[in-house]
Amino acid sequence: MARETFDKLLEARNDMAKSGKFGSFTKPVKYEDISDLVNKWLGAKKNEDKTKIWNEIIQTITIKQRDYG
């Protein structure tokens, strides 16, 4: 289900980028780059664990966007 949501969001992002109405967009991160962390986040029970994993997801996205150029 997380993958389906990601794909829908990516599709919307691409449509927005093509329209030219919403400014510039960075290259999207591949789901595979964050899927393990997403699954950990989904399985976490404590809010502090979710927060820690969420920050790891953001950090991974930031690093991958730099790598993608």
C-alpha positions as CSV (number, residue, x, y, z in Angstrom):
1,M,0.0,0.0,0.0
2,A,2.9,2.4,0.7
3,R,4.2,1.7,-2.7
4,E,0.8,2.5,-4.3
5,T,0.6,5.8,-2.4
6,F,4.2,6.7,-3.4
7,D,3.4,5.9,-7.1
8,K,0.3,8.1,-7.0
9,L,2.2,11.0,-5.4
10,L,5.0,10.6,-7.9
11,E,2.4,10.7,-10.8
12,A,0.9,13.9,-9.4
13,R,4.3,15.4,-8.9
14,N,5.2,14.6,-12.5
15,D,1.9,16.1,-13.8
16,M,2.6,19.3,-11.8
17,A,6.1,19.5,-13.1
18,K,5.0,19.1,-16.7
19,S,2.3,21.8,-16.4
20,G,4.9,24.5,-15.6
21,K,2.5,26.2,-13.2
22,F,4.2,25.2,-9.9
23,G,7.9,26.3,-10.3
24,S,10.8,23.9,-10.5
25,F,11.1,20.4,-9.1
26,T,14.0,18.3,-8.0
27,K,14.4,14.8,-9.4
28,P,12.2,12.4,-7.4
29,V,13.8,9.8,-5.2
30,K,13.2,6.2,-6.1
31,Y,10.9,4.3,-3.8
32,E,13.6,1.6,-3.4
33,D,15.8,4.2,-1.8
34,I,13.4,4.6,1.1
35,S,11.3,1.5,1.2
36,D,13.1,-0.2,4.1
37,L,12.7,2.9,6.2
38,V,9.1,3.3,5.2
39,N,8.4,-0.3,6.4
40,K,10.3,0.4,9.6
41,W,8.2,3.5,10.2
42,L,5.0,1.6,9.5
43,G,6.0,-1.0,12.0
44,A,7.1,1.3,14.8
45,K,4.8,1.6,17.8
46,K,6.3,4.4,19.8
47,N,6.1,8.0,18.6
48,E,9.8,8.6,19.4
49,D,10.7,5.7,17.2
50,K,8.5,7.0,14.4
51,T,10.1,10.4,14.7
52,K,13.6,9.0,14.6
53,I,12.8,6.9,11.5
54,W,11.0,9.9,9.8
55,N,14.2,11.9,10.3
56,E,16.2,9.1,8.7
57,I,13.8,9.1,5.7
58,I,14.2,12.9,5.3
59,Q,18.0,12.6,5.6
60,T,18.0,9.8,3.0
61,I,15.9,11.8,0.6
62,T,18.2,14.8,1.0
63,I,21.3,12.8,0.3
64,K,19.8,11.0,-2.7
65,Q,18.6,14.3,-4.2
66,R,22.2,15.6,-4.0
67,D,23.5,12.3,-5.6
68,Y,21.0,12.6,-8.4
69,G,22.3,16.0,-9.2
